[in-house]
Amino acid sequence: MDTLAQLRAGRLAGAQRLALPCGLTEFPREIFALADSLEVLDLSGNALDSLPDDFGRLHKLRVLFCSNNRFTTLPESIGQCRQLDIVGFKANRIRAVPSNALPPSLRWLILTDNAIEALPVSLGACARMQKLMLAGNRLSALPDSMASLQSLELLRISANAFETVPSWLLSLPRLSWLAVSGNPFCERAEHDVAASTAIPQVDWRRLALGAKLGEGASGVIYQAALGAKDGEGQDGEGNGRKRPVAVKLFKGAVTSDGWPHSEMAASLAAGLHPNLVSAQGQIKGHPDGTDGLLMALVDPAFRNLAGPPSFASCTRDVYSPDAKWSLPAAHRMAQGIASAMAHLHAHGIVHGDLYAHNILFEADGTALLGDFGAAAMTGSLGVAQSLALQRLEVRAFGCLLEELAERCDAAGPLPDGLQKLAKRCLQLDVGARPSFSELETALAGASV
């Protein structure tokens, strides 16, 4: 018996979680029978365009997902649920967000891939808000009331219509992960870089695709073999030599971080660095017109430093319970990532997603920063705004330093100098934080 049938037969009494991806066109009112227990409701993947006016009867509801439906307005009735912590309405047709649709209890709001042109002033009353996902809409401004969101740590406003970054946004004390690519001011910079950078072109026909290595929101990564150009690298029998590489093929749709073409532009503009998973060229001639990047094949000895945030951790990565490393390894990871970030900032690029789950590492502490999905080029912004964007990422690095310190297998914490460095990165005054070039120098001179 499927879940909907069980619900209608009264067999789910006391359920705390309920998921109904079953082609619904109307809200099943039998859900209200679970009002005294239901905490997580997932109605994603249906054909719903409304919720009942008495939706607030679900008084224990903490998590609501209604992604991939047909809503054109964020339902006002969800504002009645005073314990809602997470709300997700990704990939609907939402144009309007009524002021009373946002309960002040919200900590995480997902409105990615809709058609929203404006947000209500009431958003500023959501004092607990830590994570706000707004990529892929039609926003050109944010309500000034959001300046009161002092707990906001992650914001995605990529793929919208912003001509610049709101000045108050860059002074929010805890904002650490900001994605702004795919807006007019970034697209101008992308175009300028593309016009002035000699980007190696790789013919698709030279590639022999192998095993799938991984998949993210923006694309799929494969192992591949790259053949030599005609007449080059031939052996004695005229056979072209092949070298192992990695290939990322983009999906083309907007993601929670923004447009894949913005990721590709930033990846190519970043150039090479020993602590980056760098792009080596742009793939041309795919039979389906798919965009792609050629990258170095990472040694399988590397592994992810952590997993992405969970519902409970919200903005902080989730580490394996047995994640441990030596003091020298932790120091080397920190130094390598600081060097990679200094390199990106020197090239007018902000990463936007400086997280342990985007870092690969070896046991000796060699680290590689990857995933440019939230990266943006800042060449069209003024110096002050560019520097402020960079200092936001410094706070993300401070979080990383704390996490590395917590998992050192030494008897004590990281050396006092590195502890002080982490505190400087995490200070609430954005402008007083050090630059990544300063951090790189400080780490190079620190003893372990």
ZAVEX-99304 format. One line per 2 residues: number of its first residue (from 1); their letters; for each residue z, x, y of C-alpha. Coordinates in Angstrom, 2 decimals, m for minus. Example, Ala and Ser with C-alpha at 12.3 -4.5 7.8 and 13.67 -1.06 7.14 Angstrom:
% ZAVEX-99304
1) AS) 7.80/12.30/m4.50 | 7.14/13.67/m1.06
This chain:
% ZAVEX-99304
1) MD) 0.00/0.00/0.00 | m0.97/1.44/3.42
3) TL) 1.50/1.87/6.27 | 0.35/m1.19/8.23
5) AQ) 0.68/m3.38/5.15 | 4.15/m1.99/4.51
7) LR) 5.11/m2.74/8.11 | 3.89/m6.32/7.86
9) AG) 5.69/m6.77/4.57 | 8.96/m5.67/6.17
11) RL) 9.27/m2.60/3.97 | 9.83/m0.07/6.78
13) AG) 13.21/m1.26/7.95 | 15.20/1.54/9.59
15) AQ) 12.15/3.79/10.07 | 12.49/6.37/12.83
17) RL) 8.86/7.46/12.80 | 5.68/5.41/12.53
19) AL) 2.01/6.41/12.63 | m0.78/3.82/12.47
21) PC) m4.26/5.38/12.76 | m6.04/2.38/11.26
23) GL) m8.59/0.94/13.71 | m6.15/m1.29/15.57
25) TE) m7.53/m3.45/18.38 | m4.20/m5.12/19.13
27) FP) m0.60/m3.88/19.10 | 1.12/m5.04/15.87
29) RE) 4.13/m6.98/17.05 | 5.83/m6.31/13.72
31) IF) 6.71/m2.91/15.22 | 9.42/m4.64/17.26
33) AL) 11.34/m5.22/14.02 | 12.04/m1.47/14.15
35) AD) 13.42/m1.57/17.71 | 16.89/m0.40/16.69
37) SL) 15.65/2.67/14.83 | 12.15/3.72/15.96
39) EV) 12.08/7.01/17.88 | 8.53/8.31/17.35
41) LD) 5.47/6.04/17.54 | 1.93/7.37/17.07
43) LS) m0.87/4.89/17.74 | m3.56/7.52/18.22
45) GN) m7.06/7.07/16.83 | m7.38/3.34/17.31
47) AL) m9.25/0.98/19.67 | m6.30/m0.20/21.76
49) DS) m6.66/m0.94/25.48 | m3.23/m2.40/26.23
51) LP) 0.42/m2.50/25.15 | 2.58/m5.63/25.31
53) DD) 4.48/m6.43/28.48 | 7.75/m6.35/26.54
55) FG) 7.11/m2.88/25.11 | 10.49/m1.84/26.51
57) RL) 12.13/m3.61/23.56 | 11.60/m0.30/21.73
59) HK) 14.71/0.97/23.46 | 15.23/4.03/21.25
61) LR) 11.68/5.34/21.59 | 11.55/9.03/22.53
63) VL) 7.95/9.97/21.65 | 4.80/7.87/22.18
65) FC) 1.26/8.99/21.34 | m1.73/6.77/22.13
67) SN) m4.53/9.35/22.27 | m8.15/8.55/21.40
69) NR) m7.97/4.87/22.28 | m9.62/2.74/24.99
71) FT) m6.96/2.47/27.68 | m8.29/2.37/31.24
73) TL) m4.83/2.11/32.85 | m1.64/3.82/31.75
75) PE) 0.41/0.81/30.62 | 3.16/m0.09/33.08
77) SI) 5.34/m1.34/30.25 | 6.02/2.17/28.93
79) GQ) 8.06/2.70/32.10 | 10.61/0.29/30.60
81) CR) 11.45/2.80/27.83 | 14.20/4.73/29.54
83) QL) 14.63/7.33/26.78 | 10.99/8.41/26.54
85) DI) 10.76/12.18/26.36 | 7.11/12.78/25.41
87) VG) 4.10/10.58/26.23 | 0.52/11.39/25.22
89) FK) m2.60/9.43/26.22 | m5.24/12.11/25.69
91) AN) m8.95/11.18/25.47 | m8.85/7.61/26.69
93) RI) m10.67/6.13/29.68 | m7.71/6.07/32.04
95) RA) m8.50/5.81/35.74 | m5.25/4.41/37.09
97) VP) m1.64/5.57/36.68 | 0.68/2.90/38.14
99) SN) 3.83/4.20/39.82 | 6.18/2.33/37.48
101) AL) 4.42/3.54/34.29 | 6.32/6.84/34.33
103) PP) 9.95/6.69/33.17 | 12.06/9.34/34.97
105) SL) 13.22/10.63/31.58 | 9.84/12.24/30.82
107) RW) 9.85/15.92/29.86 | 6.28/16.22/28.56
109) LI) 3.28/14.16/29.72 | m0.24/14.48/28.29
111) LT) m3.11/12.80/30.16 | m5.86/15.27/29.22
113) DN) m9.51/14.14/29.13 | m9.47/10.91/31.11
115) AI) m10.93/9.85/34.48 | m7.85/9.96/36.71
117) EA) m8.52/10.52/40.41 | m4.97/10.27/41.76
119) LP) m1.39/10.39/40.54 | 1.51/8.30/41.88
121) VS) 4.25/9.65/44.14 | 6.73/8.50/41.48
123) LG) 5.73/11.49/39.34 | 8.04/13.54/41.56
125) AC) 11.01/11.53/40.26 | 10.56/12.91/36.73
127) AR) 13.11/15.66/37.32 | 13.18/16.73/33.65
129) MQ) 9.43/17.39/33.53 | 8.67/20.73/31.88
131) KL) 5.13/20.30/30.58 | 2.32/18.38/32.28
133) ML) m1.20/18.26/30.82 | m3.88/16.98/33.23
135) AG) m7.03/18.93/32.31 | m10.36/17.11/32.21
137) NR) m9.81/14.48/34.90 | m11.14/13.92/38.44
139) LS) m8.15/15.08/40.45 | m8.68/16.85/43.76
141) AL) m5.04/16.75/44.88 | m1.52/16.39/43.52
143) PD) 1.21/14.29/45.15 | 3.46/16.41/47.37
145) SM) 6.43/14.79/45.66 | 5.73/17.07/42.68
147) AS) 7.26/19.90/44.72 | 10.60/18.52/43.54
149) LQ) 9.75/19.24/39.89 | 11.94/22.32/39.77
151) SL) 11.99/22.38/35.95 | 8.18/22.36/35.54
153) EL) 7.12/25.35/33.43 | 3.63/24.53/32.15
155) LR) 0.86/22.75/34.07 | m2.78/22.23/33.09
157) IS) m5.08/21.09/35.92 | m8.27/22.73/34.64
159) AN) m11.63/20.93/34.69 | m10.84/18.77/37.71
161) AF) m12.10/18.73/41.31 | m9.64/21.00/43.14
163) ET) m11.11/23.03/46.00 | m7.95/25.14/46.13
165) VP) m4.47/25.35/44.63 | m1.75/23.34/46.43
167) SW) 0.41/25.89/48.25 | 3.73/24.31/47.21
169) LL) 2.68/24.56/43.57 | 2.73/28.35/43.68
171) SL) 6.38/28.43/44.73 | 7.79/26.29/41.92
173) PR) 10.60/28.48/40.56 | 10.04/28.02/36.81
175) LS) 6.26/27.54/36.61 | 4.98/30.17/34.18
177) WL) 1.87/28.83/32.44 | m0.72/27.42/34.84
179) AV) m4.35/26.65/33.91 | m6.72/26.08/36.84
181) SG) m10.20/27.04/35.57 | m13.16/24.68/35.75
183) NP) m12.36/23.58/39.30 | m14.81/24.20/42.18
185) FC) m12.94/27.25/43.53 | m12.92/28.89/40.07
187) ER) m16.50/27.96/39.24 | m17.71/29.77/42.35
189) AE) m15.93/32.89/41.17 | m17.36/32.45/37.66
191) HD) m20.86/32.25/39.09 | m20.34/35.33/41.27
193) VA) m19.06/37.38/38.34 | m21.89/36.24/36.07
195) AS) m24.43/37.24/38.69 | m22.94/40.70/39.21
197) TA) m21.88/41.68/35.67 | m24.19/43.19/33.09
199) IP) m23.27/41.18/30.00 | m24.63/42.40/26.65
201) QV) m26.76/39.76/24.96 | m26.65/39.47/21.17
203) DW) m29.46/37.71/19.31 | m28.08/35.15/16.86
205) RR) m30.63/36.29/14.27 | m28.86/39.65/14.03
207) LA) m25.69/37.95/12.74 | m24.80/37.04/9.18
209) LG) m21.89/34.60/9.35 | m19.07/35.02/6.84
211) AK) m15.68/33.47/6.21 | m13.92/31.29/8.76
213) LG) m11.00/33.21/10.24 | m9.43/30.53/12.39
215) EG) m9.96/27.53/14.63 | m8.56/26.52/18.00
217) AS) m9.09/23.74/20.48 | m12.12/25.41/22.05
219) GV) m13.92/26.95/19.09 | m14.10/28.41/15.60
221) IY) m13.84/32.12/14.78 | m15.80/33.63/11.88
223) QA) m16.09/36.99/10.29 | m19.68/38.22/10.56
225) AL) m21.95/41.19/10.02 | m24.05/42.42/12.94
227) GA) m27.37/43.97/12.07 | m29.03/46.69/14.11
229) KD) m31.75/45.92/16.60 | m35.31/46.31/15.37
231) GE) m36.07/49.97/14.91 | m32.44/51.05/15.41
233) GQ) m29.90/52.22/12.85 | m32.38/52.14/9.96
235) DG) m31.58/53.93/6.73 | m34.12/55.97/4.83
237) EG) m35.59/52.84/3.25 | m35.95/50.98/6.54
239) NG) m32.94/48.72/6.03 | m30.85/47.94/9.10
241) RK) m27.21/48.86/8.91 | m24.62/46.15/9.53
243) RP) m21.15/46.41/11.01 | m18.29/43.93/10.63
245) VA) m17.55/41.85/13.73 | m15.95/38.54/14.70
247) VK) m17.85/35.63/16.23 | m16.39/32.76/18.24
249) LF) m18.56/29.64/18.41 | m17.52/27.16/21.09
251) KG) m17.23/23.43/20.52 | m18.34/22.45/24.03
253) AV) m15.82/19.65/24.72 | m13.01/19.82/27.24
255) TS) m9.70/21.00/25.76 | m6.10/20.84/26.93
257) DG) m6.75/24.19/28.66 | m10.10/23.34/30.26
259) WP) m13.81/23.94/29.65 | m14.96/26.37/26.95
261) HS) m17.58/27.80/29.34 | m14.75/28.88/31.66
263) EM) m13.05/30.64/28.75 | m16.28/32.41/27.89
265) AA) m16.85/33.53/31.48 | m13.32/34.95/31.80
267) SL) m13.55/36.67/28.42 | m16.75/38.45/29.40
269) AA) m15.50/39.34/32.88 | m12.32/40.90/31.47
271) GL) m14.14/43.86/29.95 | m12.56/46.16/27.37
273) HP) m8.92/47.18/27.09 | m7.03/48.57/24.07
275) NL) m4.46/45.74/24.21 | m6.92/42.86/24.59
277) VS) m8.93/41.00/21.98 | m11.99/41.70/24.08
279) AQ) m15.43/40.11/24.06 | m18.26/42.56/23.40
281) GQ) m21.20/40.34/24.17 | m22.63/36.86/24.58
283) IK) m24.52/35.28/21.70 | m27.94/33.88/22.50
285) GH) m30.45/31.93/20.45 | m28.13/29.82/18.28
287) PD) m30.35/27.18/16.62 | m28.17/24.34/17.94
289) GT) m27.79/25.86/21.41 | m24.11/26.61/20.73
291) DG) m22.41/29.13/23.02 | m20.69/32.05/21.36
293) LL) m18.99/35.40/21.85 | m19.19/38.60/19.86
295) MA) m15.79/40.27/19.41 | m14.33/43.17/17.51
297) LV) m12.99/42.28/14.08 | m9.21/42.63/14.22
299) DP) m7.61/44.58/11.39 | m5.92/42.14/8.95
301) AF) m2.71/44.17/9.31 | m2.21/42.39/12.64
303) RN) m0.37/39.08/12.58 | 0.72/36.48/15.11
305) LA) 3.89/37.33/16.96 | 5.05/33.70/16.94
307) GP) 3.93/30.11/16.50 | 3.23/27.72/19.38
309) PS) 5.93/25.54/20.95 | 7.24/22.55/19.02
311) FA) 8.21/19.11/20.28 | 11.81/20.32/20.41
313) SC) 11.17/23.67/22.12 | 8.58/22.14/24.52
315) TR) 7.55/25.28/26.41 | 8.98/28.08/24.29
317) DV) 7.33/29.60/21.22 | 8.71/29.17/17.72
319) YS) 9.38/32.41/15.85 | 9.71/32.87/12.12
321) PD) 13.39/32.98/11.07 | 12.83/36.50/9.72
323) AK) 11.05/37.83/12.83 | 12.58/41.25/13.47
325) WS) 11.35/44.58/14.84 | 12.69/47.93/15.92
327) LP) 13.55/48.82/19.49 | 10.59/51.22/19.80
329) AA) 8.24/48.51/18.45 | 9.56/45.92/20.93
331) HR) 9.16/48.39/23.77 | 5.63/49.27/22.70
333) MA) 4.65/45.58/22.51 | 6.03/44.96/26.00
335) QG) 4.29/48.00/27.43 | 0.96/47.11/25.83
337) IA) 0.99/43.52/27.05 | 2.01/44.58/30.57
339) SA) m0.91/47.01/30.59 | m3.33/44.29/29.42
341) MA) m2.09/41.88/32.10 | m2.33/44.54/34.82
343) HL) m5.94/45.10/33.72 | m6.75/41.37/33.92
345) HA) m5.17/40.98/37.34 | m7.07/44.02/38.62
347) HG) m10.26/42.22/37.54 | m9.31/39.02/39.40
349) IV) m8.37/37.12/36.23 | m5.18/35.22/35.43
351) HG) m4.57/34.58/31.74 | m2.79/31.25/32.13
353) DL) m1.27/31.28/28.66 | 0.79/34.46/28.24
355) YA) 2.64/33.48/25.09 | 3.76/35.24/21.92
357) HN) 1.56/32.90/19.88 | m1.46/34.42/21.65
359) IL) m0.37/37.96/20.73 | m1.24/39.82/17.53
361) FE) 0.93/42.76/16.53 | 1.43/45.46/13.92
363) AD) 4.75/46.74/12.63 | 4.65/49.80/14.89
365) GT) 4.45/47.56/17.98 | 0.73/47.81/18.71
367) AL) m0.10/44.49/20.38 | m3.28/42.60/21.25
369) LG) m3.40/39.73/23.73 | m6.05/37.10/22.99
371) DF) m7.06/33.49/23.67 | m8.65/33.14/27.11
373) GA) m8.75/29.35/26.89 | m6.58/28.91/30.00
375) AA) m7.86/31.97/31.87 | m9.29/31.65/35.37
377) MT) m11.00/33.89/37.91 | m9.41/33.92/41.33
379) GS) m12.06/35.66/43.42 | m12.61/32.62/45.66
381) LG) m8.94/32.34/46.58 | m7.20/34.18/49.38
383) VA) m5.08/37.25/48.67 | m1.78/35.37/49.06
385) QS) m2.70/32.66/46.56 | m4.13/35.17/44.08
387) LA) m0.92/37.22/44.21 | 1.20/34.09/43.80
389) LQ) m0.78/33.06/40.71 | m0.18/36.51/39.26
391) RL) 3.56/36.32/39.92 | 3.75/33.03/38.01
393) EV) 2.54/34.92/34.93 | 5.22/37.53/35.48
395) RA) 7.81/34.86/34.68 | 6.01/34.19/31.38
397) FG) 6.32/37.91/30.67 | 10.04/37.70/31.41
399) CL) 10.33/34.99/28.76 | 8.49/37.26/26.33
401) LE) 10.84/40.17/27.08 | 13.83/37.93/26.35
403) EL) 12.31/36.83/23.04 | 11.53/40.41/22.01
405) AE) 15.08/41.47/22.87 | 16.66/38.64/20.89
407) RC) 14.89/39.76/17.72 | 15.43/43.51/17.84
409) DA) 17.05/44.82/14.67 | 19.06/47.40/16.63
411) AG) 22.80/47.00/16.98 | 22.56/46.14/20.66
413) PL) 20.09/44.49/23.05 | 17.16/46.20/24.69
415) PD) 18.18/49.07/26.99 | 19.82/48.08/30.23
417) GL) 16.74/48.98/32.24 | 14.58/46.53/30.29
419) QK) 17.20/43.80/30.57 | 17.15/44.23/34.33
421) LA) 13.35/44.16/34.23 | 13.42/40.82/32.44
423) KR) 15.79/39.41/35.07 | 13.45/40.57/37.85
425) CL) 10.58/38.77/36.13 | 12.58/35.56/35.74
427) QL) 14.04/35.34/39.24 | 13.43/32.02/40.96
429) DV) 11.90/33.56/44.09 | 8.26/33.86/43.01
431) GA) 7.30/36.34/45.72 | 10.11/38.74/44.82
433) RP) 8.90/39.28/41.25 | 7.25/42.61/40.40
435) SF) 3.53/42.97/39.76 | 2.23/43.84/36.31
437) SE) 1.19/47.28/37.54 | 4.83/47.86/38.55
439) LE) 5.99/46.55/35.18 | 3.60/48.81/33.34
441) TA) 4.89/51.83/35.25 | 8.53/50.86/34.72
443) LA) 8.03/50.36/30.99 | 6.22/53.68/30.68
445) GA) 9.21/55.41/32.24 | 11.92/53.56/30.31
447) SV) 13.72/55.27/27.45 | 14.24/53.68/24.02
